[in-house]
Amino acid sequence: MYTEILPELIIKNDKKAILLVADGVAGCTVNGITELDAATTPNLDALAAESSLGLHYPVGYGITPGSGPGHLALFGYDPIKNQIGRGVLEAFGVGMDVPPGHLALRGNFATLKDGIIVDRRADRISTEKNLELVQRITEDFAEIDGVRVEIKTVKEHRFAVVFHGVVLFDNVTDADPLKDNLPPVKAVPRDKASVRSAYTINNFIERVTRLLANEEKANTCLLRGASNLPDIQNFEDRTGLRGQAIAAYPMYKGLARLVKMVTPDGLNEIEKEVEHLKKTFKKDLDFHFVHYKPTDSSGEDGDFDKKVAAIEAFDKIIPDVLETNPDVLVITGDHSTPSSLSGHGWHGVPVLIHGEYAFADDAKRFTERSAANHGILGHIPGQAIMMYILANCGRLSKFGA
C-alpha cells in the first residue's frame, strides 16, 4: 500500500495530534437506527459540523476485525501483512516478557456445566477473584513436561499465559468455542512444528479444569490467540511521530508497547485518561492515542441501551479533550460492535478529522448515516487515517516532481 512510501515523505515539525478511539462505536440498524443515531451527542455533533467525516474499514470490505488488527490499521500498519496474535498483545499489556520462540496466549476463565461452556466470561468475575485463581494455579504447577508456565491476571475474567523454556510455534487453532452453549474445543496444530504447542495448551486447560472443579463460576479456562513475538517496525520510525498510548485495558497498551509507544500505567477510567492527556500534551510527544472501552463491552453484551449510554458518556469528555487544542483531532472506532450481533461486525466505522486544513463537509452528526451520506472522506481503508493525520499536521512532503 502507499504507506510504503512514507519514509521518503515524512517531515518533522512541532504539530500535535490526538487519536480518540471509542472502541466498537459503530453499529448496524435495529428498528431502523444505530446506537449512534439514538444517542444524544451535542459535543460530537458540533465537532462534526466543523470537520471532515467518512466511513473506514479496518481490514477490508466484509471482514470482521479483531481489536488488534483494528488498532494496528489506525496506527498506519497493514493488519494483513502485520498479523499479531492476541496472546502477545495481552502479555505485553500486563508487562510480561515474550522472548523469541516463546508462546503467549490470551485466556478466559469460563463456566463449564454438563460438558458445555455456558458462560465464556464466567459471569465477568471480579479482578480480585481472578488474582486468587491465578495464585492457586501458580502454586499448583509451574511447568508442563518441561515447559515453564507463567500466568498473570489481566482484568475480570481475563488472564495472559506465556509458555517458556522451549521453542513453541504458534500455528494452532484456538482452544475456545468462541460462543456460549457449545462444548469445549481442543487446540489443534496446523503443522507438525506446532504439535507440542497444541499439546501444552490442552494440558494446561485440563490441569486448570481439574484444579478449579469446585468453583461455581470460574471452573475451567479457554485459551486463544496463540502467538510468537512478531517482527514489526516501531511507530516513530514508521511515522516520524513520538507516540503515547493512554489506555486502561492491557491489550491496547500491549500493542502500543510492541511498536514502542509510551504507555503510562494506572489509568483505569476515561476521566483519568483525559486528565493524563491534558498533563502530558505539551511534553516531548507528537501523537496521543486515547482509548475508551465501554462502547465495545456494552455492544458485546448485546445491550442497545447500555451502548447508547456509553456513547453519551463518551460525548461528555469531548470538551476536556478539546482544551488541549490539538493541531489535529481524529475521533473514530477500531471496528463496529453492534449490540444486535453481541460481538464485532464488519460494518463501516465513522471517522471524524478536525483541524485547520480539514474540509468542513455537510455531515452534521457523528453517525454512520451522516458520515456515509454527507462525509467528504467517503469510504476509506483504516490505514488511510494515519496518512490523513500526517497530512493535516503538515508532516508529509510532496510525492514526485
C-alpha angles and dihedrals in degrees: 000000000000091000085081090075093054098103093063094047104045118116123190119227140138098263115130130209136193124206107197111191124194098195114234091354096151122083143172126248124285111187087348100309139082127219089260090053091052097045124094103231112164095162096049091045093050089051092047090058089060099041147065115261137188143136124271131200112211099207109359144309112305094003117125108218130209118229092260096056090040093057093038089059091049089054089056101259127127102247092203095053091040104048110176121184119235091235094066091046092050093047094048089047093062094041100260121149119237108188119195111286095020120115127236127189139180115235138199127195105225143181118252118192127172091342094309130108098232096173122022090193099046090236088302093286116210121273087241090058090047090054090052092051093046089052091052092050092047092051093046099054135000100183145023114217094325097325113116114226122216117181129178135181117249106177138308106334096351129099138163127228130192124193111212139182105052134048108269122182123219103220095114135115122250118272089218129092087215091218135064124255095036129110120260117270130212127232110258123201115236092201139018093258091063098050093101091048092056091046092052093048094049093045091051092053092047092052093046091049092053092046095050098038093120095051114110098216112005099048099135140015140228127214128202143151096053107191146163125216108285128219104240134158115249119251099245094049089050101045107015088238125124100222139204125193115205107191139138099207118078097224093064092043088049093056091047092049090049090060091041102253121152108263117191119203134220098044103128101158133050091239090059090046092054091045089054090048091055092048095049103032096099094046126101094294131107104189130042121191113195119189129205117190111181095081089062100042093049090050091050088051088057091237111142095182093046091052091049088053090048090053091050090050089050090052090058093063094057096089091053091050091049090054088075088064097218120196088229129018121188122188121188145114133257094234140332121280105185113194086220089065097038086219146046120318139198096236126127115269121222115242127192123197117193125183146107093284099035112115113242102225132185096274110117101177135045095240136118092249096048092045092050098043101038108016118115093209092066118190112337139170115259092245090062091070093072089049089054091048091053093044094049089049090054090243099128124078125211116284116231132350 
